[in-house]
Amino acid sequence: MRTFEPRFALLAQLLAAVVVLVQCTPAAPPHSATPSPSAMPSSSAAAASPPSAPPATPAATVQPVTAAELGTTWHPGCPVEPGQLRRVDVDYVGLDGQIHRGELIVHEDLVPDVVTIFEQLLRLGYPIDKIRTVDHYSDADDELSMEDNNTSAFNCRLIPGTNEWSPHAFGRAIDINTLLNPCLYASGYFEPQNAAAYLDRARTDPGLLHGGDPAERIFPDRGWQWGGYWRTPDYQHFERP
């Protein structure tokens, strides 16, 4: 019936308008890549995960040595060959409270002992004046090294006043803080010659050794002997038979 055509035409126009409106409505925005506040790590959680620390530098390094590198501390006829010796570079606490690097020449058999002992001395905070090989002194003169309060190991030399090789000639002895810890002979003679004030073992200077001190005990705990217990005491001297 034609009387309803206008109404149908009006309804059709209204439907078309609705369709247009639906098509023009913007789509919902995509989810943001930024997480919501509830998903963000808290500042305390971030603080609990600091960046990884760089690897620590080893406290000691070990290298072979040559006759040329040993300088005046070695010569043909010594009881050990250069190939039997090793240079051990160690960290130590100086008398100034700072960390320093020094080198010791020791027999290859004793390298594990020496590395462990000096790591323990470092952790203990036992102060050492300096650690240098004796070839730094004219003709590898032990007296000059001792007067300089130097800590050292290998030196191809005799026991003073004898024709016997010193344990140092085998790389099996270490002298520590040699001015503070002198060697005293039965005759009353002492070395080094500038150490008279340190014959008083009641002193408590940093680096001075006493029997039973934690620093002294580190050595015998690994089978080393301390000269401070000898009848003619050698307070600086440790050796490994």
Summary of the structure (lengths in Angstrom):
residues: 241
radius of gyration: 38.6
end to end distance: 128.5
largest distance: 146.9
contacts: 629
relative contact order: 0.11
helix: 37%
strand: 18%
